[in-house]
């Protein structure tokens, strides 16, 4: 199997390779990763009291005329600054409201974390916008950066404990954001990291930052750019991550070893499981984050989770409609994104 994995003999050689990949991704997406964070307008439309935590229905204005709906899960009581976990979703039924998200987010809140779920472009509450469009490949990353800007602005968040995790297409977003934004301190890509498969949707590969003149990269190499920070790669035996324990994970260990940090990348492999963020995968993620962020894992019990109906989690309603000026054409949204990064 052709893997396109680039081995580097030493750390300077890898750092040079990483700068080449970073520059290529910046060129292809049109995103200026050096741009200073700016204030993000976040509108809260509802709050649900769940006992030990609350769920906020919100939307962020990530561009002058584009809005991203989502939910914020917050513990009601905290005696110190808390960790944050971003949760981009993949191509699953119910979009950001899919069952796995609705289990992981409250579990994290009950452990004392802020958990943030948010729509893909053209999914969830953004159904007016086409999803399978090449421009969404850049817009998705921009949205994650702007939501991270929001999280980073909150005085109750521990800036040394900001994680991102998602499965499938959410795994693609996890790897890209963690590779390109230094504020992410822990990453858990699920059912996505591969040395030969880039994703099956234009939202993952439409702008083609994987190939160019005398250039090739992979999601595995992009994930390796996160070294030497803590990463858990979750893989299974029934999709393109089936070879992770024998191919991609050793490669990541090789890169991490250049920093003397081989033990900071881990792999949880479930050879008989399906392509999802199911119970055992969530348990592995919770264990990883609990150890890393010093959370009380004894509070983890999914059986006690109460999942509100989808309607109760929606950000838009008759009382709080989606802003009338919202763009729905991906090319127009992308054009506005490019204008955003061109301003000083």
C-alpha positions in Angstrom: 0.0 0.0 0.0 1.4 3.4 -1.0 1.4 5.6 2.1 3.3 8.9 1.1 4.7 9.2 4.6 7.8 11.4 4.8 10.5 10.4 7.2 12.9 13.0 8.5 16.3 12.1 9.9 16.3 14.8 12.6 14.3 17.6 14.2 15.5 20.5 12.0 14.6 18.5 8.9 11.1 17.8 10.3 10.6 21.4 11.3 11.5 22.5 7.7 9.1 19.9 6.3 6.4 21.1 8.7 6.9 24.7 7.6 6.4 23.7 3.9 3.2 21.9 4.7 1.9 24.8 6.8 2.7 27.3 4.0 1.0 25.1 1.4 -2.2 24.7 3.5 -2.3 28.5 4.1 -1.9 29.1 0.4 -4.6 26.6 -0.6 -7.2 27.6 2.1 -6.5 31.4 1.9 -6.3 31.6 5.7 -3.7 33.9 7.3 -2.8 31.9 10.4 -0.8 34.7 11.8 -3.8 37.0 12.0 -4.4 38.2 15.6 -7.5 36.9 17.3 -10.5 39.3 17.2 -13.6 39.5 19.3 -16.4 37.1 18.2 -20.1 38.0 18.5 -21.7 35.1 20.3 -25.5 35.2 20.7 -27.1 33.1 23.4 -30.7 32.1 22.5 -31.6 29.6 25.2 -30.2 28.0 28.4 -31.3 24.6 29.8 -30.5 23.7 33.4 -29.4 20.1 33.5 -28.6 19.9 37.2 -24.8 19.9 37.6 -24.4 21.6 34.2 -26.2 23.9 31.8 -26.6 23.7 28.0 -26.5 27.0 26.1 -27.9 27.3 22.6 -25.8 29.9 20.7 -24.6 31.1 17.4 -21.3 32.7 16.5 -20.8 35.4 13.8 -17.7 34.0 12.2 -17.9 36.5 9.3 -19.8 39.7 8.7 -22.6 37.7 7.0 -22.1 34.1 8.2 -23.2 32.5 11.4 -22.5 29.1 13.0 -25.0 27.5 15.3 -23.9 25.4 18.2 -24.2 24.4 21.9 -22.1 25.1 24.9 -22.1 22.6 27.8 -20.8 24.2 31.0 -20.5 22.9 34.6 -22.5 25.0 37.0 -19.9 25.0 39.7 -16.2 25.5 39.2 -13.6 26.4 41.8 -10.9 27.1 39.2 -10.4 27.9 35.5 -11.8 25.0 33.5 -10.6 23.0 30.4 -12.4 23.4 27.0 -13.1 20.7 24.5 -14.1 21.6 20.9 -16.3 19.0 19.2 -16.5 19.3 15.4 -18.9 16.7 14.0 -18.6 14.4 11.0 -21.0 13.2 8.3 -23.4 11.4 10.6 -27.2 11.3 10.7 -28.5 14.2 12.8 -25.3 16.2 12.2 -24.2 18.0 15.4 -27.1 16.5 17.2 -26.0 12.9 16.5 -26.2 10.5 19.4 -22.4 10.2 20.1 -22.0 14.0 20.4 -25.1 14.1 22.7 -23.4 11.6 25.0 -19.8 12.9 25.0 -20.6 16.6 25.5 -22.6 16.2 28.8 -20.1 13.7 30.1 -17.3 16.3 29.7 -19.4 19.0 31.3 -20.1 16.8 34.3 -16.3 16.2 34.6 -15.8 19.9 34.8 -15.1 20.9 31.2 -16.6 23.3 28.7 -17.8 21.3 25.7 -18.6 23.0 22.5 -20.5 21.5 19.6 -21.0 23.4 16.3 -22.4 22.9 12.8 -20.5 22.0 9.7 -21.2 24.3 6.8 -24.4 23.1 5.2 -25.3 20.8 8.1 -27.4 21.0 11.2 -29.1 24.4 11.3 -27.3 25.6 8.1 -29.3 23.5 5.7 -29.8 26.4 3.2 -26.1 26.2 2.4 -24.8 23.4 0.1 -22.4 21.2 2.0 -20.4 19.2 -0.6 -18.6 22.2 -2.0 -14.9 22.8 -2.3 -15.0 26.2 -0.6 -16.3 24.7 2.6 -12.9 23.0 3.0 -11.5 26.4 4.0 -14.7 27.8 5.6 -14.8 24.9 8.1 -11.3 25.6 9.3 -12.0 29.3 9.5 -15.1 28.7 11.6 -13.2 26.5 14.0 -10.5 29.2 14.4 -13.1 31.8 15.1 -14.9 29.7 17.7 -11.5 29.0 19.2 -11.0 32.8 19.3 -14.2 33.0 21.3 -13.1 30.2 23.7 -9.7 31.9 24.1 -11.4 35.1 25.1 -13.2 33.6 28.1 -11.6 34.4 31.5 -12.9 31.2 33.1 -11.1 28.9 30.5 -7.7 27.4 31.3 -5.7 28.2 28.2 -3.3 25.4 28.8 -6.2 22.9 28.5 -8.0 23.3 25.2 -8.7 20.1 23.3 -10.4 19.2 20.1 -11.9 15.9 19.1 -14.2 14.6 16.4 -14.9 11.5 14.4 -14.8 10.9 10.6 -15.1 14.4 9.0 -14.9 15.8 12.6 -11.6 13.9 12.8 -10.4 15.7 9.6 -11.3 19.0 11.3 -9.6 18.0 14.5 -6.3 17.2 12.8 -6.3 20.3 10.6 -7.1 22.7 13.4 -4.6 21.2 15.9 -1.9 21.3 13.2 -2.5 24.9 12.3 -3.5 26.7 15.5 -1.0 26.5 18.4 -3.7 27.3 21.0 -4.9 23.6 20.9 -3.1 21.6 23.6 -4.6 18.2 23.1 -6.2 16.4 20.1 -8.2 13.2 19.6 -8.9 12.4 16.0 -11.3 9.5 15.7 -11.8 7.1 12.7 -10.0 9.4 10.3 -6.2 9.5 10.5 -4.7 7.7 7.4 -1.6 7.6 5.3 -3.6 7.0 2.1 -7.1 8.4 2.5 -7.9 12.1 2.7 -11.7 12.0 3.1 -14.7 11.4 1.0 -16.2 14.9 0.8 -15.2 18.2 -0.8 -15.5 19.7 2.6 -12.4 17.7 3.6 -10.3 17.9 0.4 -12.0 20.3 -2.0 -9.1 22.9 -2.0 -6.6 20.1 -2.4 -3.9 21.0 0.1 -2.7 17.4 -0.1 -1.0 17.6 -3.5 0.9 20.1 -5.6 4.0 20.5 -7.8 6.6 18.3 -6.2 4.5 18.1 -3.1 2.4 15.5 -1.4 1.1 15.1 2.1 -1.5 13.0 4.1 -3.8 13.4 7.1 -1.2 11.3 9.0 1.5 13.8 8.2 -0.8 16.8 9.1 -1.6 15.1 12.4 2.2 14.7 13.1 2.5 18.5 12.9 0.9 18.5 16.3 4.0 16.9 17.9 5.1 17.1 20.7 1.7 17.9 22.2 -0.6 15.2 23.6 -2.6 13.2 21.0 -4.8 10.1 21.2 -5.5 8.5 17.8 -8.6 6.3 17.9 -8.8 3.8 15.1 -10.9 0.7 14.1 -10.5 -2.4 12.0 -13.4 -1.8 9.6 -12.4 1.4 7.8 -9.3 3.1 6.4 -7.8 3.4 9.9 -7.5 -0.4 10.1 -3.7 -0.2 9.6 -3.1 2.6 12.1 -1.4 0.4 14.8 1.1 -0.9 12.2 1.5 2.0 9.8 0.4 5.5 10.9 0.9 5.2 14.7 4.6 4.0 14.4 5.1 7.0 12.0 3.6 9.4 14.6 5.9 7.9 17.3 8.8 8.4 15.0 8.0 12.1 14.6 7.3 12.5 18.3 10.6 10.8 19.1 12.4 13.7 17.3 11.1 15.8 20.2 11.9 13.2 22.9 8.1 12.8 23.3 7.3 9.4 22.0 5.0 8.7 24.9 2.8 11.7 24.3 1.1 10.2 21.3 -1.2 7.2 21.9 -3.4 4.9 19.9 -6.7 3.2 21.0 -7.6 0.6 18.4 -10.9 -1.3 18.2 -10.5 -3.9 15.5 -14.2 -5.1 15.5 -16.0 -1.7 15.8 -17.8 0.5 13.4 -17.1 3.9 12.0 -18.5 6.2 14.7 -17.7 7.8 18.1 -19.3 5.0 20.0 -19.2 4.1 23.7 -15.8 2.5 23.9 -14.2 5.2 21.8 -15.8 7.9 24.1 -14.6 6.0 27.1 -11.0 6.0 25.7 -11.3 9.8 25.0 -12.6 10.5 28.5 -9.8 8.4 30.1 -7.2 10.3 28.0 -8.6 13.7 28.9 -9.1 12.9 32.5 -5.5 11.9 32.9 -4.2 14.8 31.0 -6.5 17.5 32.5 -6.6 16.0 36.0 -10.4 15.4 35.9 -12.3 13.2 38.3 -13.1 10.3 36.1 -15.3 8.8 38.9 -18.0 11.2 37.8 -18.1 9.6 34.3 -21.3 7.6 33.9 -23.1 7.8 30.6 -26.1 5.8 31.9 -27.0 8.9 33.9 -26.9 11.3 30.9 -30.1 13.0 30.0 -30.3 13.9 26.3 -32.7 16.8 25.5 -34.7 16.5 22.2 -33.2 18.1 19.2 -35.7 20.9 19.1 -34.5 21.9 22.6 -30.9 22.2 21.4 -31.6 24.3 18.3 -30.1 27.8 18.3 -32.6 29.3 16.0 -36.3 29.7 16.7 -39.2 32.0 16.0 -38.0 34.2 18.9 -34.4 34.0 17.7 -34.4 33.5 13.9 -31.2 33.1 11.9 -30.0 36.6 10.9 -31.7 37.6 7.7 -28.3 38.8 6.2 -26.8 35.3 6.4 -25.0 34.2 3.2 -25.8 30.7 1.9 -23.6 30.5 -1.2 -20.2 28.8 -0.3 -18.3 30.9 -2.9 -19.7 34.1 -1.5 -19.0 33.0 2.0 -15.4 32.1 1.0 -14.9 35.4 -0.7 -15.9 37.2 2.5 -13.5 35.0 4.4 -10.6 36.0 2.0 -11.6 39.6 2.6 -11.5 39.1 6.3 -7.9 37.8 6.2 -6.8 40.5 3.8 -7.6 43.2 6.3 -4.8 44.2 8.6 
